[in-house]
Amino acid sequence: MLTTLIRGKVAFVIKAISLALITAVLLMLTQSAFAQEQYAIALFLAIAIILLNYTYFSKKRVPLKFFLPGVLLLTAFVITPILYTVVMSTYNYRTGNYISKEQAIERIKALAVESDPDGTAFDIVVGRYRGEFALLASDINNSSYFISTVSDRIPLDPESLEIDEIGVAQSAPDFTPLPPGKISSSKAASLRFKFDGEYFLTIESLNVGVVLRQTLEYLQPTDQFRSLITGALYDDNGNGNYVNVDDPEEKLEPGWRDPAWFSNFARLVQDDRVRTPLFSVFVWTVVFASLTVITQFAFGLLLALALNKPIRGRRIYRSILVLPYAVPSIMSILIWGGMFNTEFGAINEILGQQIAWFQDPTFARVAVILVNLWLGFPYFYLVCSGSLQAIPGELLEAAAIDGANPRQVFRRITLPLLLQILSPLLIASFAFNFNNFNLIYLLTGGGPKQQLDGEIAGATDILISYTYQIAFGSNIQDLGLASAISVIIFFIVAAISLYGVKRSKVLESFS
């Protein structure tokens, strides 16, 4: 009935209104991205607007109407992040090297200032003098007053000024104060006003100005910085920083994102500070993912075999076993973290021991495996139960008639058939646990680790949590190196997934 009513002009009007709303939102986002100089995002949104309107107003692009939204979302949220990560892995992109080179030059020039020997400061009023930005400065100790513009300093006669009770000039001839609310947003906040010789006056707060001088100058023809104090030269070291020609260890901050090509990948092999923890983390990641799959599958299969027999209350038992799967994993992990608490945890209370579960590497790893077993066995119980039902009963009866005992039936018939059915799921589970960030981060934080010794990788860190620590977990955030490790993880997981797809033979139906 509804499809009969929504046809013809009514359907066209609904489609036009929907597209108009979507286009309006995308246009707003495009304009915002363009205003923030995010040109790649703006271009993508503009292309999306054109494709959406062309596809849905055309009568000949029926298949594309179904695929286009998925293609756009896939491009925006899967392909683009992957490409961005790959690109960032080829850059020196870390703390102190976030911005572009042009921005870094401007920041270095802005930060390369020092106060005069006396640390001179004045009470000021920000305003305009004869149309240009200026400061009305008061030296109340010496009863001296002047107006400072960008190019000139004009002494003032105190008799011509309006001075408050503490001796600060508030107005002067031809001087118009700016409202306090407009000072920080005006161009005056970043200007340098004339003072004396190489020294200039700049705004430190709404009513205080300080005397500074420039310590570095940028030599554009040679792309160098020169110290105005010592004469030292600073060259581009090709790695995102200007460094002292005579002392390469001395560098100017901030630096900039600079192409490092394959140096981040080379560090994974050549830098001992990266290679050693990375190798140990990789080994533990493989062990963790393998043990998780083996224990979850074995326990799930054991329960499925037990409950595959006709016993009283089987439905109740099955419902109870599925409960851990129904509880949000974050809640379960946090609850287990409390249960493993050394002093107040329920597990130590039951055991009558004071085991430092999260302070000892071995106990911490055992705890991680146990908690992951709790989180994952219901899934394998469900899939094993379904798979057992799919095994033909005739095979089991034939084996029993031939004299096979239950153990031989399980080892020679049931288990091989289950592995053949479930091997893609086992591989997928291995790939998932290879990147099981939530468990490690919420339960142990990757620890235990010796942070005072500068260790980044902890005993329970897997590759993904180790990558997170490199990117965000310390004072030095090395996003370029983290991106390189992410690329390696991507290829490992992709290889595992492709192997699983090949073993499952799901693509053969499309050939």
Long-range contacts (C-beta under 8 A, 24 or more apart in sequence): 15-56, 19-52, 19-53, 19-56, 19-57, 22-52, 23-49, 23-52, 23-53, 26-52, 44-75, 44-76, 44-80, 48-72, 82-490, 85-483, 85-486, 85-487, 85-490, 86-483, 86-487, 88-479, 88-480, 88-483, 89-264, 89-265, 89-480, 89-483, 89-484, 89-486, 89-487, 90-259, 90-260, 90-261, 90-262, 90-264, 90-480, 91-257, 91-258, 91-259, 91-260, 91-480, 92-239, 92-240, 92-255, 92-257, 92-258, 92-259, 92-260, 92-263, 92-480, 93-257, 93-478, 93-479, 93-480, 93-483, 94-476, 94-477, 94-478, 94-479, 94-480, 94-481, 95-475, 95-476, 95-477, 95-478, 96-241, 96-253, 96-254, 96-255, 97-240, 97-241, 97-254, 97-255, 97-256, 97-257, 97-258, 98-254, 98-256, 98-257, 99-254, 99-256, 99-257, 100-256, 100-257, 101-256, 101-258, 103-256, 104-254, 104-255, 104-256, 105-218, 107-254, 108-216, 108-218, 108-225, 108-242, 108-252, 108-253, 108-254, 109-214, 109-216, 109-217, 109-218, 111-253, 112-214, 112-215, 112-216, 112-225, 112-252, 113-202, 113-212, 113-213, 113-214, 113-215, 114-212, 114-213, 114-215, 115-210, 115-211, 115-212, 116-199, 116-211, 116-212, 116-213, 119-210, 120-210, 120-211, 121-204, 121-208, 121-209, 121-210, 121-211, 122-201, 122-208, 122-209, 122-210, 122-211, 123-168, 123-207, 123-208, 123-209, 124-201, 124-203, 124-207, 124-208, 124-209, 125-168, 125-169, 125-170, 125-171, 125-175, 125-177, 125-207, 126-177, 126-178, 126-183, 126-186, 126-188, 126-203, 126-206, 127-175, 127-176, 127-177, 127-178, 128-175, 128-176, 128-178, 129-154, 129-172, 129-174, 129-175, 129-176, 130-174, 133-186, 133-187, 133-188, 133-191, 134-175, 134-193, 135-193, 135-201, 135-203, 135-209, 136-169, 136-170, 136-171, 136-172, 136-175, 136-177, 137-169, 137-201, 137-209, 138-163, 138-167, 138-168, 138-169, 140-166, 140-167, 140-168, 143-167, 145-169, 145-172, 147-172, 147-175, 148-193, 148-194, 148-195, 148-201, 149-193, 149-194, 150-191, 150-192, 150-193, 150-194, 151-194, 152-194, 153-193, 153-194, 153-195, 153-196, 168-207, 180-206, 198-228, 216-252, 225-252, 260-480, 264-480, 264-481, 264-483, 264-484, 265-484, 265-487, 267-481, 267-484, 268-481, 268-484, 268-485, 268-488, 274-481, 277-455, 277-456, 277-457, 277-466, 278-457, 278-466, 278-485, 280-457, 281-457, 281-461, 281-462, 281-463, 281-466, 282-463, 284-365, 284-459, 284-460, 284-461, 284-462, 285-434, 285-462, 285-463, 286-434, 288-365, 288-368, 288-369, 288-433, 288-436, 288-460, 288-462, 289-430, 289-431, 289-433, 289-434, 289-436, 289-462, 290-430, 291-369, 292-369, 292-372, 292-373, 292-376, 292-429, 292-430, 292-433, 292-436, 293-426, 293-429, 293-430, 293-433, 295-369, 295-373, 295-377, 296-372, 296-373, 296-376, 296-377, 296-379, 296-380, 296-429, 297-380, 297-384, 297-422, 297-426, 297-429, 299-373, 299-377, 299-380, 299-381, 300-376, 300-377, 300-378, 300-379, 300-380, 300-381, 300-382, 300-383, 300-384, 301-380, 301-381, 301-384, 301-418, 303-377, 303-381, 303-384, 304-381, 304-384, 304-385, 304-388, 305-384, 305-388, 305-410, 307-385, 308-385, 308-388, 318-385, 321-377, 321-378, 321-381, 322-378, 322-381, 322-382, 323-378, 324-374, 324-375, 324-377, 324-378, 325-378, 325-379, 325-382, 329-375, 329-438, 329-439, 330-438, 330-442, 332-371, 332-374, 332-375, 333-371, 333-375, 333-438, 333-439, 333-442, 333-443, 334-442, 336-367, 336-371, 336-374, 336-443, 337-442, 337-443, 340-367, 358-444, 358-447, 358-448, 359-448, 360-448, 361-448, 361-459, 361-460, 364-444, 364-447, 364-448, 364-459, 364-460, 365-459, 365-460, 367-443, 367-444, 368-439, 368-440, 368-443, 368-444, 368-460, 371-439, 371-443, 372-433, 372-436, 372-439, 375-439, 376-429, 379-429, 380-429, 383-422, 383-425, 384-418, 384-422, 387-417, 387-418, 387-421, 387-422, 388-414, 388-418, 390-421, 391-417, 391-418, 423-500, 423-503, 423-504, 424-500, 424-501, 424-503, 424-504, 424-506, 427-496, 427-497, 427-499, 427-500, 427-503, 428-497, 428-500, 430-496, 431-493, 431-496, 431-497, 431-500, 434-462, 434-463, 434-464, 434-489, 434-492, 434-493, 434-496, 435-462, 435-463, 435-464, 435-489, 435-493, 436-462, 436-464, 437-462, 437-464, 437-465, 437-468, 440-464, 440-465, 441-465, 441-468, 463-488, 463-489, 464-489
